Amino acid sequence: MARIKVGDKVRAHLDAAYKGRVTSITSEKHIEYTSAGPMDKIVYCIVELEDGRIVKTKVTDLYVDYD
């Protein structure tokens, strides 16, 4: 699996219509806590879709599109 970087063309695993370019990558803390303390950070990609919309999606839900 390729590591996603800013500028990559990406697609979603479960949505064939989701196709766009990564404009930035951010990470956020979980709101939930476990008995062991706070959970790990979640990494998100900010993606500009081909139809012009800007969306925030978990990086684990995306893959690099080589088309």
C-alpha positions in Angstrom: 0.0 0.0 0.0 1.4 3.4 -1.0 1.6 6.2 1.5 -0.7 9.0 0.7 0.9 12.4 0.3 -0.3 15.9 -0.5 -1.0 16.2 -4.2 -1.8 12.5 -4.7 -4.9 11.5 -6.7 -7.0 9.3 -4.3 -10.1 7.2 -4.4 -12.3 5.8 -1.6 -12.4 2.1 -1.0 -16.2 1.9 -0.7 -17.4 4.7 -3.0 -16.6 4.5 -6.7 -17.7 8.1 -7.3 -15.2 9.5 -4.8 -12.2 10.7 -6.7 -10.0 13.7 -6.1 -6.7 15.2 -5.1 -5.3 15.6 -1.6 -4.8 19.2 -0.6 -3.7 18.7 3.0 -3.3 16.1 5.7 -4.2 16.7 9.4 -4.4 14.7 12.6 -6.9 15.1 15.4 -7.2 13.7 18.9 -10.0 11.3 19.8 -12.7 12.6 22.0 -13.1 9.3 23.7 -10.8 7.9 26.4 -10.2 4.3 27.4 -9.1 2.9 30.7 -5.5 3.2 29.4 -5.9 6.9 28.7 -6.5 8.8 25.5 -6.6 7.0 22.2 -4.3 7.5 19.3 -4.7 10.4 16.9 -6.9 10.0 13.8 -5.3 11.1 10.5 -7.5 12.8 7.9 -7.0 13.9 4.3 -8.6 17.1 3.0 -9.6 16.2 -0.6 -10.8 18.3 -3.4 -13.2 16.1 -5.4 -13.5 16.3 -9.2 -16.8 18.0 -8.8 -15.2 20.8 -6.8 -16.4 19.8 -3.3 -13.8 19.8 -0.4 -14.2 16.9 2.0 -12.4 15.5 5.0 -11.9 11.8 5.0 -10.0 9.3 7.2 -6.7 8.4 5.5 -7.5 4.7 6.1 -10.6 5.0 3.9 -8.5 6.1 0.9 -6.0 4.7 -1.6 -3.7 6.2 -4.2 -5.2 6.2 -7.7 -2.6 5.7 -10.4 -4.9 6.3 -13.4 
